[in-house]
Structure formats: structure tokens, C-alpha cells
């Protein structure tokens, strides 16, 4: 099925080193696809609702109109989102804060869908540190996100980055299973030309824009599955529906997360 996986993969090139996750292959169109986000930054926040299409159909995802979309949190804050077009529903006054649990309720086409996501506390993104390695005459650059993972065990992160304001995004998921409570040691490996023109080859002077999200475990599982599906971890998973945190058969995700960004310009390698 051309579902959220295909929508997101049209924007993201994915890499990961997570273990394989069992995924469900489905080759029919017409499923509800929900993509919702709440962050610690000022709104408005959006929920996009579309319909999936089958493999044989063009990549044109019909918008779902006339839905009732309600966002609430565990402190009593609630708002009914307004439709703005193209399947997009938007908040007006809702405020996202770390440490709260958020509930999304959607009534659409005679069915109700619900999802919950808890926004982790803020983990400060302190910068980026460049490194590189050579294989033959090829230099591959890496960027190390500088942050200290808090105790206890169980923190999860999503890193996405773009190059020189190009639209294509790359994505990594990190967990603290290796360096819990420590300074991060997991780098972002920047693309070179090994993918035969499918990626931009990062060179000196390129500007890398990196977003760090602190995410809950359900969203970590969702994005790790997308990474596995893409083959970015060297696995052999069949393209499929990643495990959604939305009930009643909906595809997609609902994520309450913190966000922070850093920009880095690739520097010449010192001999």
C-alpha cells in the first residue's frame, strides 16, 4: 500500500541500526492516513488526514474533509481543530509543554480514531562536532550531535537533517541503550556519492541543518520501522505498514515531542 511510509519516504532518505521489526504488508487503498504533531514550540499544531492509494495509483493522496479533530492533554486543555484545506486541521490556542500526555480524537467517515503520545522533558541540543574518515580517495563526513542523555534508561531521539536548504531530508533514530546518562557518542553519517546520484555528496562548505526531537517510545518504534523498511539498516524487510500508535486501523502517527535545531558548515579536514 502507498501509505504513510511512501508519503514520508518521498521526503526522507533513512538510515538506522535498530533490530528488525515485524511489519504487515497491505496492498489496498482507501485507508485513513493521519499525521499529527504537537511540540514544545508555539503553535499552531497540525493534523493532516488523507486516504492511502494502492501501488498502481498515482502518488496523489485524497484529502479527508469534514472530520472532527479534537486535541487534549492530561491537564484539561482541549481544542477542536479548524480545517484549513488540503486535509490539514490546525490549532488556534493550544499550547504544548514537555511532561504532558496528549490525546488525539478524530471522527471521520463514520469511524473514530484515537491516539496518545507523551512529550518527554527537554534534552538540550548543545551543538555539532565534525569528523571524517577516508576510504581510498573518498572522504565521508560525520556530525556528532552534542547532548547529554538524562537518566533513567529509556530516552529516545529522532534526528533529521537537510543539506544546503535542499528539500530532501535524512533521518536517524537514537536510543540510550548504549550510553544511558552519558554524553552522546552516536554520529550522523552524511551522504557521499555511494548511492549513485540518489544522494547529495557532502563537501566542504555545505550547510547542514539538523533537527533533534525527543520522542516517546511508540514514535521511536514507528520511525525505526520506517528506517528498516527503507533498507537503510542493511536489513531485508518487505515494504509494509509501520506500526502506528493510532487505533482502529489508521495508518500514520501522532507525535508529541520536543524539538531543537542546529546548523553546521562543513569545514576542511586538517591534515
C-alpha positions in Angstrom: 0.0 0.0 0.0 1.1 3.5 -0.7 0.6 4.6 2.8 2.4 7.0 5.2 5.6 5.1 4.5 5.5 6.2 0.9 4.5 9.7 1.8 7.4 10.1 4.2 9.9 8.3 2.0 9.2 10.8 -0.7 10.8 13.3 1.6 13.3 11.2 3.7 16.3 9.0 3.0 16.6 6.8 6.0 19.4 5.2 8.0 19.4 3.2 11.2 20.9 0.4 13.2 17.9 -0.9 15.1 16.9 -4.5 15.2 14.3 -5.8 12.7 10.6 -5.2 13.5 7.8 -7.5 12.1 5.7 -5.5 9.7 2.4 -6.0 7.9 2.1 -5.8 4.1 -1.1 -4.5 2.8 -1.8 -3.7 -0.9 -5.2 -2.0 -0.8 -6.1 1.7 -1.0 -8.6 3.7 0.9 -7.3 3.6 4.5 -7.2 6.7 6.6 -3.7 8.2 7.0 -3.2 10.5 10.0 0.0 12.6 10.6 -0.2 14.7 13.7 2.4 16.6 15.7 2.5 18.6 19.0 5.8 20.2 20.1 7.2 22.4 22.9 7.4 25.3 20.4 4.5 27.8 20.0 1.7 26.5 17.7 -0.3 26.3 15.6 0.0 22.5 15.6 -1.4 20.5 12.6 -3.0 17.2 11.9 -3.2 16.0 8.3 -5.8 13.4 7.3 -5.7 11.8 3.9 -6.5 8.5 2.2 -4.0 5.9 1.1 -3.9 4.7 -2.5 -2.8 1.3 -3.9 0.5 0.7 -5.6 -0.9 1.1 -9.1 -2.3 4.5 -8.4 -0.5 7.9 -8.8 1.0 9.5 -5.7 -2.0 11.7 -5.2 -3.4 11.3 -1.7 -7.1 12.4 -1.4 -7.7 14.8 1.5 -10.3 13.9 4.1 -12.6 16.8 4.8 -15.4 17.2 7.3 -13.6 15.4 10.1 -13.9 16.3 13.8 -10.4 16.6 15.2 -10.0 17.2 19.0 -6.7 17.6 20.8 -6.4 17.4 24.6 -3.9 16.9 27.3 -3.9 15.5 30.8 -4.2 18.9 32.5 -7.7 19.5 31.0 -6.6 21.6 28.0 -8.7 20.8 24.9 -9.4 22.3 21.4 -11.3 21.4 18.3 -9.1 21.9 15.3 -10.1 24.0 12.3 -9.9 22.7 8.7 -7.5 24.8 6.6 -7.5 22.8 3.3 -5.6 20.0 1.7 -6.5 17.6 4.5 -4.9 19.9 7.1 -6.5 20.6 10.5 -4.9 23.3 12.7 -5.0 24.5 16.3 -5.5 28.1 17.3 -4.8 28.4 21.1 -3.4 25.0 22.1 -0.1 25.1 24.0 2.3 22.1 24.0 4.5 21.5 27.1 7.0 18.8 28.0 5.9 16.3 30.6 2.3 16.2 29.5 0.4 13.4 27.8 -1.6 14.3 24.7 -4.7 12.6 23.3 -5.9 13.0 19.7 -9.5 12.0 18.8 -10.8 12.0 15.3 -14.2 11.3 13.9 -14.0 10.8 10.1 -16.1 9.0 7.6 -18.2 7.2 10.2 -15.3 5.9 12.3 -13.4 7.1 15.4 -9.7 7.1 15.8 -7.7 7.8 18.9 -4.0 8.1 19.8 -1.9 9.2 22.8 1.6 10.5 22.9 3.7 11.7 25.9 6.1 14.6 25.3 9.4 13.9 27.0 11.3 16.5 29.0 13.6 18.8 27.1 17.1 17.4 26.3 19.3 20.3 25.3 21.0 20.2 21.9 24.4 21.8 22.5 25.9 21.8 19.0 27.5 19.6 16.4 31.1 18.3 16.1 32.6 17.3 12.7 34.7 14.3 12.0 35.6 12.3 8.8 37.1 9.1 7.5 38.6 8.2 4.2 38.2 5.1 2.0 40.5 5.3 -0.9 40.2 8.8 -2.2 36.7 9.3 -0.9 36.1 11.4 2.3 32.9 10.8 4.2 31.9 13.3 6.8 30.1 12.8 10.1 28.5 15.1 12.6 28.2 14.2 16.2 25.2 15.7 18.0 26.3 17.1 21.3 23.9 16.4 24.1 23.9 14.6 27.4 21.3 11.8 27.8 19.5 12.1 31.1 18.9 9.3 33.5 17.0 6.9 33.7 17.1 4.5 30.8 14.5 4.8 28.1 15.1 8.1 26.3 14.5 8.1 22.5 15.5 10.6 19.8 14.8 11.4 16.2 17.4 13.3 14.2 16.6 14.7 10.7 18.8 16.9 8.6 18.8 18.7 5.3 21.7 19.9 3.1 22.0 23.4 1.7 18.3 24.0 2.1 17.5 21.2 -0.4 14.1 19.6 0.2 15.3 16.1 0.7 15.6 15.0 4.4 17.6 12.3 6.0 16.7 10.7 9.3 18.2 8.7 12.2 16.7 7.2 15.4 18.9 7.1 18.5 18.2 5.3 21.8 20.1 5.5 25.1 20.6 1.7 25.3 24.3 2.2 24.8 25.2 5.4 26.5 22.5 6.0 29.1 23.1 9.1 31.2 26.2 10.0 29.2 27.4 12.4 26.6 26.2 11.2 23.2 28.6 9.1 21.1 26.4 8.3 18.1 27.2 10.2 14.9 25.2 11.2 11.9 26.9 9.9 8.8 26.4 12.4 6.0 25.8 11.1 2.4 28.5 10.7 -0.2 28.1 9.6 -3.8 28.0 5.8 -3.0 24.3 5.8 -3.8 24.9 6.6 -7.5 23.3 10.0 -7.7 20.4 9.4 -5.3 22.1 11.5 -2.6 23.9 14.8 -2.5 27.6 14.3 -1.9 28.5 16.4 1.1 31.6 18.5 0.5 33.5 21.3 2.3 31.2 24.4 2.5 27.9 22.5 2.6 25.5 23.8 5.2 23.8 21.0 7.3 20.6 21.8 9.1 19.9 19.3 11.9 16.7 18.9 14.0 16.7 16.9 17.2 13.4 15.6 18.6 13.0 13.9 21.9 10.2 11.4 21.2 8.3 8.7 23.1 8.8 5.0 22.6 5.8 4.4 20.3 7.1 7.0 17.9 10.6 5.6 18.1 9.2 2.2 17.1 7.3 3.8 14.2 10.3 5.7 12.8 12.7 2.8 13.4 10.3 0.6 11.3 10.3 3.2 8.5 14.1 3.1 8.6 14.0 -0.7 8.4 11.6 -0.7 5.6 13.8 1.6 3.6 16.7 -0.8 3.8 18.9 1.8 5.5 20.0 -0.6 8.2 21.0 -3.3 5.8 18.0 -5.5 6.6 15.7 -7.2 4.1 12.3 -6.1 5.3 9.5 -6.0 2.8 7.9 -2.6 2.3 4.9 -2.5 4.6 2.8 -0.6 7.1 4.9 0.7 10.0 3.3 0.1 13.4 1.1 3.1 14.1 0.1 4.4 17.6 -3.3 5.3 16.2 -6.1 2.8 16.8 -8.9 1.4 14.6 -6.7 0.6 11.6 -5.5 4.1 10.8 -2.1 4.5 9.2 0.4 7.2 10.2 1.4 8.6 13.6 0.6 11.1 16.3 3.8 12.5 18.0 4.2 14.8 21.0 7.9 15.7 21.1 10.4 18.4 21.9 12.4 20.0 19.1 15.6 21.9 18.8 17.8 22.8 15.7 21.5 23.4 15.0 23.2 24.4 11.7 26.8 23.5 10.8 29.0 24.3 7.8 31.4 21.5 6.8 35.0 22.6 7.3 38.2 21.5 5.5 39.9 18.4 7.1 43.1 19.4 9.0 46.0 17.2 7.9 
